[in-house]
Amino acid sequence: MPQAARARSNPHIPRVTLNSDGRRHPVENTLTFFTLLAGIVAGALGFVVSQHVVATTLGAAALVVGLYSQLISATREQRMLIVTGLVAGFLGVALGLAHGGFVP
């Protein structure tokens, strides 16, 4: 078994992709990343009382875009990131509303 004794020069590095089905999904991937990024930012800003308007607005946008992108998502990886963004966006909306909502 000479192949067993040979050392690997290029170890297998796992490839991270949202296109696990082998096809490109540029619209779905863009909506997924927007939902994730907007949700995380809204969730973080929800803890800052003076930024309640931004947190509420960005969280609401993340919820609307995230729910739509959940409907058209094509792969499991997209759905995982969308749900993460939805939860963070909901947190941002909830905290933003608790601190004053849309009213500056």
N, CA, C and O atoms as a GROMACS GRO file, in nm:
protein
  416
    1MET      N    1   0.081  -0.118   0.000
    1MET     CA    2   0.000   0.000   0.000
    1MET      C    3   0.086   0.125   0.000
    1MET      O    4   0.101   0.190   0.104
    2PRO      N    5   0.142   0.158  -0.112
    2PRO     CA    6   0.228   0.277  -0.117
    2PRO      C    7   0.153   0.408  -0.093
    2PRO      O    8   0.212   0.504  -0.044
    3GLN      N    9   0.025   0.413  -0.128
    3GLN     CA   10  -0.050   0.537  -0.108
    3GLN      C   11  -0.074   0.566   0.039
    3GLN      O   12  -0.092   0.682   0.076
    4ALA      N   13  -0.074   0.464   0.125
    4ALA     CA   14  -0.093   0.484   0.268
    4ALA      C   15   0.031   0.542   0.333
    4ALA      O   16   0.021   0.614   0.433
    5ALA      N   17   0.147   0.513   0.279
    5ALA     CA   18   0.271   0.562   0.337
    5ALA      C   19   0.307   0.702   0.289
    5ALA      O   20   0.390   0.770   0.348
    6ARG      N   21   0.245   0.743   0.183
    6ARG     CA   22   0.277   0.874   0.126
    6ARG      C   23   0.208   0.984   0.206
    6ARG      O   24   0.089   0.975   0.237
    7ALA      N   25   0.282   1.088   0.240
    7ALA     CA   26   0.227   1.201   0.316
    7ALA      C   27   0.150   1.293   0.222
    7ALA      O   28   0.187   1.312   0.107
    8ARG      N   29   0.045   1.348   0.273
    8ARG     CA   30  -0.035   1.443   0.194
    8ARG      C   31   0.033   1.579   0.194
    8ARG      O   32   0.067   1.634   0.298
    9SER      N   33   0.051   1.631   0.075
    9SER     CA   34   0.110   1.765   0.065
    9SER      C   35   0.002   1.873   0.075
    9SER      O   36   0.032   1.986   0.113
   10ASN      N   37  -0.120   1.839   0.042
   10ASN     CA   38  -0.230   1.934   0.046
   10ASN      C   39  -0.343   1.875   0.128
   10ASN      O   40  -0.429   1.805   0.074
   11PRO      N   41  -0.346   1.902   0.259
   11PRO     CA   42  -0.454   1.845   0.339
   11PRO      C   43  -0.588   1.905   0.298
   11PRO      O   44  -0.596   2.019   0.251
   12HIS      N   45  -0.693   1.828   0.316
   12HIS     CA   46  -0.826   1.873   0.278
   12HIS      C   47  -0.873   1.984   0.371
   12HIS      O   48  -0.887   1.965   0.492
   13ILE      N   49  -0.897   2.099   0.314
   13ILE     CA   50  -0.950   2.213   0.388
   13ILE      C   51  -1.097   2.224   0.351
   13ILE      O   52  -1.130   2.236   0.233
   14PRO      N   53  -1.186   2.221   0.450
   14PRO     CA   54  -1.328   2.229   0.416
   14PRO      C   55  -1.363   2.362   0.349
   14PRO      O   56  -1.315   2.468   0.388
   15ARG      N   57  -1.447   2.353   0.249
   15ARG     CA   58  -1.488   2.471   0.174
   15ARG      C   59  -1.622   2.520   0.226
   15ARG      O   60  -1.719   2.444   0.231
   16VAL      N   61  -1.627   2.645   0.265
   16VAL     CA   62  -1.750   2.704   0.316
   16VAL      C   63  -1.821   2.773   0.199
   16VAL      O   64  -1.765   2.861   0.134
   17THR      N   65  -1.944   2.731   0.174
   17THR     CA   66  -2.020   2.789   0.065
   17THR      C   67  -2.169   2.785   0.098
   17THR      O   68  -2.214   2.699   0.173
   18LEU      N   69  -2.242   2.877   0.042
   18LEU     CA   70  -2.387   2.875   0.055
   18LEU      C   71  -2.452   2.800  -0.061
   18LEU      O   72  -2.572   2.771  -0.057
   19ASN      N   73  -2.374   2.768  -0.162
   19ASN     CA   74  -2.425   2.701  -0.281
   19ASN      C   75  -2.393   2.552  -0.277
   19ASN      O   76  -2.320   2.502  -0.362
   20SER      N   77  -2.447   2.482  -0.179
   20SER     CA   78  -2.415   2.341  -0.162
   20SER      C   79  -2.480   2.253  -0.268
   20SER      O   80  -2.444   2.136  -0.283
   21ASP      N   81  -2.576   2.307  -0.342
   21ASP     CA   82  -2.639   2.228  -0.447
   21ASP      C   83  -2.565   2.238  -0.580
   21ASP      O   84  -2.606   2.175  -0.678
   22GLY      N   85  -2.456   2.315  -0.585
   22GLY     CA   86  -2.375   2.324  -0.704
   22GLY      C   87  -2.416   2.434  -0.801
   22GLY      O   88  -2.347   2.457  -0.900
   23ARG      N   89  -2.525   2.502  -0.774
   23ARG     CA   90  -2.570   2.612  -0.859
   23ARG      C   91  -2.548   2.745  -0.790
   23ARG      O   92  -2.540   2.753  -0.668
   24ARG      N   93  -2.536   2.849  -0.871
   24ARG     CA   94  -2.518   2.982  -0.816
   24ARG      C   95  -2.654   3.041  -0.780
   24ARG      O   96  -2.752   3.022  -0.852
   25HIS      N   97  -2.658   3.113  -0.667
   25HIS     CA   98  -2.779   3.181  -0.622
   25HIS      C   99  -2.741   3.322  -0.576
   25HIS      O  100  -2.740   3.349  -0.456
   26PRO      N  101  -2.710   3.413  -0.670
   26PRO     CA  102  -2.662   3.546  -0.628
   26PRO      C  103  -2.767   3.628  -0.553
   26PRO      O  104  -2.732   3.697  -0.457
   27VAL      N  105  -2.891   3.624  -0.594
   27VAL     CA  106  -2.995   3.703  -0.527
   27VAL      C  107  -3.020   3.649  -0.387
   27VAL      O  108  -3.027   3.725  -0.290
   28GLU      N  109  -3.035   3.518  -0.377
   28GLU     CA  110  -3.061   3.456  -0.247
   28GLU      C  111  -2.945   3.478  -0.151
   28GLU      O  112  -2.966   3.504  -0.032
   29ASN      N  113  -2.822   3.466  -0.201
   29ASN     CA  114  -2.705   3.488  -0.116
   29ASN      C  115  -2.695   3.632  -0.069
   29ASN      O  116  -2.659   3.658   0.046
   30THR      N  117  -2.727   3.727  -0.156
   30THR     CA  118  -2.725   3.868  -0.117
   30THR      C  119  -2.828   3.897  -0.009
   30THR      O  120  -2.798   3.964   0.089
   31LEU      N  121  -2.949   3.846  -0.027
   31LEU     CA  122  -3.053   3.865   0.074
   31LEU      C  123  -3.016   3.798   0.205
   31LEU      O  124  -3.045   3.850   0.313
   32THR      N  125  -2.952   3.682   0.196
   32THR     CA  126  -2.908   3.611   0.317
   32THR      C  127  -2.806   3.693   0.394
   32THR      O  128  -2.819   3.710   0.515
   33PHE      N  129  -2.706   3.745   0.325
   33PHE     CA  130  -2.604   3.823   0.393
   33PHE      C  131  -2.659   3.955   0.447
   33PHE      O  132  -2.618   4.000   0.554
   34PHE      N  133  -2.751   4.017   0.374
   34PHE     CA  134  -2.813   4.139   0.425
   34PHE      C  135  -2.890   4.110   0.553
   34PHE      O  136  -2.880   4.185   0.651
   35THR      N  137  -2.968   4.002   0.553
   35THR     CA  138  -3.046   3.967   0.672
   35THR      C  139  -2.954   3.942   0.791
   35THR      O  140  -2.980   3.989   0.901
   36LEU      N  141  -2.847   3.867   0.768
   36LEU     CA  142  -2.755   3.836   0.877
   36LEU      C  143  -2.686   3.962   0.929
   36LEU      O  144  -2.682   3.984   1.050
   37LEU      N  145  -2.633   4.043   0.839
   37LEU     CA  146  -2.560   4.162   0.881
   37LEU      C  147  -2.653   4.265   0.947
   37LEU      O  148  -2.620   4.320   1.052
   38ALA      N  149  -2.769   4.290   0.886
   38ALA     CA  150  -2.862   4.387   0.944
   38ALA      C  151  -2.915   4.339   1.078
   38ALA      O  152  -2.933   4.418   1.170
   39GLY      N  153  -2.940   4.209   1.090
   39GLY     CA  154  -2.988   4.155   1.216
   39GLY      C  155  -2.886   4.166   1.327
   39GLY      O  156  -2.921   4.202   1.440
   40ILE      N  157  -2.761   4.136   1.296
   40ILE     CA  158  -2.656   4.145   1.398
   40ILE      C  159  -2.635   4.290   1.441
   40ILE      O  160  -2.621   4.318   1.560
   41VAL      N  161  -2.633   4.382   1.345
   41VAL     CA  162  -2.615   4.524   1.379
   41VAL      C  163  -2.735   4.575   1.460
   41VAL      O  164  -2.718   4.647   1.558
   42ALA      N  165  -2.856   4.537   1.419
   42ALA     CA  166  -2.975   4.581   1.493
   42ALA      C  167  -2.975   4.522   1.633
   42ALA      O  168  -3.011   4.592   1.729
   43GLY      N  169  -2.936   4.397   1.647
   43GLY     CA  170  -2.931   4.336   1.780
   43GLY      C  171  -2.830   4.404   1.870
   43GLY      O  172  -2.856   4.424   1.989
   44ALA      N  173  -2.716   4.440   1.814
   44ALA     CA  174  -2.614   4.508   1.894
   44ALA      C  175  -2.657   4.649   1.930
   44ALA      O  176  -2.636   4.694   2.043
   45LEU      N  177  -2.718   4.721   1.834
   45LEU     CA  178  -2.762   4.858   1.861
   45LEU      C  179  -2.884   4.862   1.952
   45LEU      O  180  -2.912   4.965   2.013
   46GLY      N  181  -2.956   4.752   1.963
   46GLY     CA  182  -3.071   4.748   2.052
   46GLY      C  183  -3.034   4.765   2.198
   46GLY      O  184  -3.115   4.809   2.278
   47PHE      N  185  -2.911   4.730   2.231
   47PHE     CA  186  -2.864   4.745   2.369
   47PHE      C  187  -2.821   4.888   2.401
   47PHE      O  188  -2.803   4.922   2.518
   48VAL      N  189  -2.804   4.972   2.298
   48VAL     CA  190  -2.766   5.111   2.317
   48VAL      C  191  -2.894   5.194   2.315
   48VAL      O  192  -2.960   5.205   2.211
   49VAL      N  193  -2.929   5.251   2.428
   49VAL     CA  194  -3.057   5.320   2.442
   49VAL      C  195  -3.069   5.437   2.345
   49VAL      O  196  -3.176   5.461   2.290
   50SER      N  197  -2.962   5.510   2.323
   50SER     CA  198  -2.968   5.628   2.237
   50SER      C  199  -2.983   5.593   2.089
   50SER      O  200  -3.012   5.681   2.007
   51GLN      N  201  -2.963   5.469   2.052
   51GLN     CA  202  -2.972   5.426   1.912
   51GLN      C  203  -3.099   5.346   1.884
   51GLN      O  204  -3.101   5.263   1.793
   52HIS      N  205  -3.205   5.371   1.961
   52HIS     CA  206  -3.325   5.290   1.949
   52HIS      C  207  -3.395   5.304   1.815
   52HIS      O  208  -3.456   5.208   1.767
   53VAL      N  209  -3.388   5.422   1.753
   53VAL     CA  210  -3.452   5.441   1.623
   53VAL      C  211  -3.382   5.358   1.515
   53VAL      O  212  -3.448   5.294   1.434
   54VAL      N  213  -3.250   5.360   1.516
   54VAL     CA  214  -3.172   5.284   1.418
   54VAL      C  215  -3.193   5.134   1.440
   54VAL      O  216  -3.210   5.059   1.344
   55ALA      N  217  -3.192   5.091   1.565
   55ALA     CA  218  -3.211   4.950   1.595
   55ALA      C  219  -3.349   4.902   1.552
   55ALA      O  220  -3.362   4.793   1.497
   56THR      N  221  -3.450   4.981   1.576
   56THR     CA  222  -3.586   4.942   1.539
   56THR      C  223  -3.601   4.937   1.388
   56THR      O  224  -3.658   4.842   1.334
   57THR      N  225  -3.551   5.038   1.318
   57THR     CA  226  -3.563   5.043   1.173
   57THR      C  227  -3.484   4.931   1.106
   57THR      O  228  -3.537   4.862   1.019
   58LEU      N  229  -3.359   4.914   1.146
   58LEU     CA  230  -3.276   4.810   1.086
   58LEU      C  231  -3.326   4.671   1.121
   58LEU      O  232  -3.320   4.581   1.038
   59GLY      N  233  -3.376   4.653   1.241
   59GLY     CA  234  -3.431   4.524   1.280
   59GLY      C  235  -3.557   4.491   1.202
   59GLY      O  236  -3.577   4.376   1.161
   60ALA      N  237  -3.641   4.591   1.180
   60ALA     CA  238  -3.763   4.569   1.101
   60ALA      C  239  -3.728   4.535   0.956
   60ALA      O  240  -3.791   4.450   0.895
   61ALA      N  241  -3.626   4.603   0.902
   61ALA     CA  242  -3.582   4.572   0.766
   61ALA      C  243  -3.526   4.430   0.758
   61ALA      O  244  -3.551   4.358   0.662
   62ALA      N  245  -3.450   4.391   0.859
   62ALA     CA  246  -3.396   4.255   0.862
   62ALA      C  247  -3.507   4.152   0.871
   62ALA      O  248  -3.498   4.045   0.810
   63LEU      N  249  -3.612   4.181   0.947
   63LEU     CA  250  -3.724   4.088   0.957
   63LEU      C  251  -3.799   4.075   0.824
   63LEU      O  252  -3.830   3.964   0.782
   64VAL      N  253  -3.827   4.186   0.759
   64VAL     CA  254  -3.901   4.182   0.633
   64VAL      C  255  -3.820   4.111   0.524
   64VAL      O  256  -3.871   4.022   0.457
   65VAL      N  257  -3.696   4.153   0.508
   65VAL     CA  258  -3.611   4.091   0.405
   65VAL      C  259  -3.584   3.944   0.440
   65VAL      O  260  -3.581   3.859   0.352
   66GLY      N  261  -3.563   3.917   0.568
   66GLY     CA  262  -3.535   3.780   0.610
   66GLY      C  263  -3.651   3.686   0.588
   66GLY      O  264  -3.631   3.571   0.546
   67LEU      N  265  -3.772   3.731   0.614
   67LEU     CA  266  -3.888   3.645   0.591
   67LEU      C  267  -3.907   3.618   0.442
   67LEU      O  268  -3.944   3.507   0.403
   68TYR      N  269  -3.883   3.719   0.359
   68TYR     CA  270  -3.892   3.696   0.215
   68TYR      C  271  -3.781   3.602   0.166
   68TYR      O  272  -3.807   3.511   0.087
   69SER      N  273  -3.660   3.625   0.213
   69SER     CA  274  -3.550   3.540   0.167
   69SER      C  275  -3.564   3.397   0.218
   69SER      O  276  -3.514   3.304   0.156
   70GLN      N  277  -3.632   3.379   0.330
   70GLN     CA  278  -3.659   3.244   0.379
   70GLN      C  279  -3.752   3.171   0.282
   70GLN      O  280  -3.740   3.050   0.262
   71LEU      N  281  -3.845   3.244   0.222
   71LEU     CA  282  -3.937   3.184   0.125
   71LEU      C  283  -3.866   3.138  -0.002
   71LEU      O  284  -3.900   3.035  -0.058
   72ILE      N  285  -3.766   3.215  -0.048
   72ILE     CA  286  -3.703   3.183  -0.176
   72ILE      C  287  -3.567   3.114  -0.160
   72ILE      O  288  -3.500   3.087  -0.260
   73SER      N  289  -3.526   3.086  -0.036
   73SER     CA  290  -3.394   3.026  -0.017
   73SER      C  291  -3.388   2.888  -0.081
   73SER      O  292  -3.489   2.818  -0.092
   74ALA      N  293  -3.267   2.851  -0.125
   74ALA     CA  294  -3.250   2.728  -0.200
   74ALA      C  295  -3.172   2.621  -0.125
   74ALA      O  296  -3.185   2.502  -0.154
   75THR      N  297  -3.090   2.661  -0.028
   75THR     CA  298  -3.006   2.562   0.040
   75THR      C  299  -3.020   2.573   0.191
   75THR      O  300  -3.067   2.674   0.245
   76ARG      N  301  -2.980   2.468   0.257
   76ARG     CA  302  -2.986   2.462   0.403
   76ARG      C  303  -2.896   2.566   0.467
   76ARG      O  304  -2.933   2.626   0.568
   77GLU      N  305  -2.780   2.589   0.410
   77GLU     CA  306  -2.685   2.686   0.464
   77GLU      C  307  -2.743   2.827   0.462
   77GLU      O  308  -2.724   2.903   0.557
   78GLN      N  309  -2.814   2.860   0.356
   78GLN     CA  310  -2.879   2.990   0.350
   78GLN      C  311  -2.983   3.002   0.461
   78GLN      O  312  -2.991   3.105   0.528
   79ARG      N  313  -3.062   2.899   0.479
   79ARG     CA  314  -3.168   2.904   0.580
   79ARG      C  315  -3.112   2.918   0.721
   79ARG      O  316  -3.171   2.986   0.804
   80MET      N  317  -2.998   2.855   0.748
   80MET     CA  318  -2.936   2.867   0.880
   80MET      C  319  -2.895   3.011   0.909
   80MET      O  320  -2.921   3.061   1.018
   81LEU      N  321  -2.833   3.077   0.812
   81LEU     CA  322  -2.790   3.215   0.831
   81LEU      C  323  -2.909   3.310   0.835
   81LEU      O  324  -2.907   3.410   0.908
   82ILE      N  325  -3.012   3.280   0.758
   82ILE     CA  326  -3.131   3.366   0.758
   82ILE      C  327  -3.199   3.362   0.894
   82ILE      O  328  -3.238   3.466   0.947
   83VAL      N  329  -3.214   3.243   0.951
   83VAL     CA  330  -3.279   3.232   1.081
   83VAL      C  331  -3.196   3.302   1.188
   83VAL      O  332  -3.252   3.365   1.278
   84THR      N  333  -3.065   3.292   1.180
   84THR     CA  334  -2.979   3.364   1.275
   84THR      C  335  -3.001   3.515   1.263
   84THR      O  336  -3.012   3.584   1.364
   85GLY      N  337  -3.007   3.566   1.140
   85GLY     CA  338  -3.034   3.708   1.119
   85GLY      C  339  -3.173   3.749   1.164
   85GLY      O  340  -3.191   3.859   1.216
   86LEU      N  341  -3.271   3.660   1.145
   86LEU     CA  342  -3.407   3.690   1.190
   86LEU      C  343  -3.415   3.702   1.342
   86LEU      O  344  -3.480   3.792   1.395
   87VAL      N  345  -3.349   3.611   1.411
   87VAL     CA  346  -3.351   3.616   1.558
   87VAL      C  347  -3.282   3.743   1.608
   87VAL      O  348  -3.333   3.811   1.698
   88ALA      N  349  -3.167   3.775   1.549
   88ALA     CA  350  -3.096   3.897   1.591
   88ALA      C  351  -3.176   4.021   1.554
   88ALA      O  352  -3.178   4.118   1.631
   89GLY      N  353  -3.242   4.022   1.438
   89GLY     CA  354  -3.326   4.135   1.399
   89GLY      C  355  -3.445   4.151   1.491
   89GLY      O  356  -3.483   4.263   1.524
   90PHE      N  357  -3.506   4.040   1.532
   90PHE     CA  358  -3.617   4.048   1.626
   90PHE      C  359  -3.570   4.104   1.760
   90PHE      O  360  -3.640   4.183   1.823
   91LEU      N  361  -3.452   4.063   1.803
   91LEU     CA  362  -3.396   4.116   1.927
   91LEU      C  363  -3.376   4.267   1.916
   91LEU      O  364  -3.409   4.342   2.008
   92GLY      N  365  -3.323   4.313   1.801
   92GLY     CA  366  -3.304   4.457   1.780
   92GLY      C  367  -3.434   4.533   1.779
   92GLY      O  368  -3.443   4.642   1.836
   93VAL      N  369  -3.538   4.478   1.714
   93VAL     CA  370  -3.669   4.544   1.712
   93VAL      C  371  -3.728   4.549   1.852
   93VAL      O  372  -3.779   4.652   1.894
   94ALA      N  373  -3.722   4.438   1.923
   94ALA     CA  374  -3.781   4.432   2.057
   94ALA      C  375  -3.713   4.530   2.152
   94ALA      O  376  -3.781   4.603   2.225
   95LEU      N  377  -3.581   4.532   2.152
   95LEU     CA  378  -3.510   4.625   2.241
   95LEU      C  379  -3.528   4.769   2.196
   95LEU      O  380  -3.540   4.859   2.280
   96GLY      N  381  -3.530   4.792   2.064
   96GLY     CA  382  -3.552   4.927   2.014
   96GLY      C  383  -3.689   4.979   2.051
   96GLY      O  384  -3.703   5.096   2.088
   97LEU      N  385  -3.791   4.894   2.041
   97LEU     CA  386  -3.925   4.936   2.080
   97LEU      C  387  -3.935   4.959   2.230
   97LEU      O  388  -4.006   5.049   2.275
   98ALA      N  389  -3.863   4.879   2.307
   98ALA     CA  390  -3.866   4.897   2.453
   98ALA      C  391  -3.798   5.027   2.495
   98ALA      O  392  -3.830   5.083   2.599
   99HIS      N  393  -3.705   5.075   2.413
   99HIS     CA  394  -3.634   5.198   2.446
   99HIS      C  395  -3.692   5.322   2.382
   99HIS      O  396  -3.638   5.432   2.398
  100GLY      N  397  -3.802   5.308   2.308
  100GLY     CA  398  -3.863   5.427   2.249
  100GLY      C  399  -3.915   5.409   2.110
  100GLY      O  400  -3.991   5.493   2.063
  101GLY      N  401  -3.878   5.303   2.043
  101GLY     CA  402  -3.931   5.272   1.910
  101GLY      C  403  -3.885   5.366   1.801
  101GLY      O  404  -3.769   5.406   1.796
  102PHE      N  405  -3.979   5.402   1.713
  102PHE     CA  406  -3.948   5.486   1.599
  102PHE      C  407  -3.945   5.634   1.631
  102PHE      O  408  -3.904   5.714   1.547
  103VAL      N  409  -3.987   5.672   1.749
  103VAL     CA  410  -3.993   5.813   1.787
  103VAL      C  411  -3.857   5.858   1.840
  103VAL      O  412  -3.807   5.801   1.937
  104PRO      N  413  -3.797   5.960   1.779
  104PRO     CA  414  -3.665   6.006   1.827
  104PRO      C  415  -3.675   6.074   1.956
  104PRO      O  416  -3.574   6.118   2.010
   0.00000   0.00000   0.00000
